[in-house]
Amino acid sequence: MINSMTGFASAKGELAPYSWGWELRSVNGKGLDLRLRVPDWLQGLEAALRADLAKAATRGNVTLSLRIARNDEAGALALNRSALTAALDALSEIETKAKERGVTLAPSQASDLFSLRGMFDAGATDDDNAALIARLRSDFPALVAAFLEMRKAEGAALQDVLAEQLDRIQALTTQAKGFAEARKEAMADGLRTNLARVLDNTDGADPTRVAQELAIIAVKADVTEEIDRLAAHVIAARDLLAKGGAVGRKLDFLMQEFNREANTLCAKSQSTELTAVGLDLKAVIDQMREQVQNVE
């Protein structure tokens, strides 16, 4: 079974005096791009989560967000006003520069500032942080499992779509083979007629040489190899879908080969029916290639 690169999972948890919310999402990408937004005062947590995600996914733009709130009684935390002022000044400068360049930023939230190191003078001890980190790490596998389950479900639906498109490509390839066989006799008659016309209107022409040239033209117009390669690519694509796993890159390469053969078929068709089939092939191949971009 193949996996989609599209997925989402969320979860909540708490360990007094903290509560938190996770969000893990991904979209398609050429490689694996991990973007983590984790409070920096939880030392070592981001590196550990990054390592876990790298083991769970092989491709996709993956974004993890962790928001933590502290539920102490009022006055239990002493705000570091100098740190707050510095953070607000930096934020103001960023927004000013962005506005000058016509860049629109998402609104900032108080929780964003809370996660910054040194924002509070009083707070958790190192032991408290260690317990929190341990709890967060123990919760994380369930989040990843839910995330992977969604990617798997998306992949199952995607596999059905790709299988249907391969069926269509196979049917069109068979149709193209029939038209190619049907035109052989017409092409042979045309070559014989052209050979006779050339010999009748050319003094001193070498009949053997003329026949050779016409035979070369016939070979260049032959689409047997293109049709055979299309059929072979269908088999290879089905094998990859059956194999499952991280086959997105291989499928993407196959789509390039599919497109190459369809283009050549259209260029060499010399037949209205064959050209129509070639154009239909190109349309289905383009649709399939778009879907393949989402395969891990």
Secondary structure, DSSP 8 states (H G I E B T S, - for coil): -B-BS-EEEEEEEEETTEEEEEEEEEE--SSEEEEEE--TTSTTHHHHHHHHHHHH-SSEEEEEEEEEEE---TTSS-B-HHHHHHHHHHHHHHHHHHHHTT-------HHHHHTSTTSBSS---HHHHHHHHHHHHHHHHHHHHHHHHHHHHHHHHHHHHHHHHHHHHHHHHHHHHHHHHHHHHHHHHHHHHHHHHHHHH-TT--HHHHHHHHHHHHHHH--HHHHHHHHHHHHHHHHHHHH-BS-HHHHHHHHHHHHHHHHHHHHH--SHHHHHHHHHHHHHHHHHHHHHTTB-
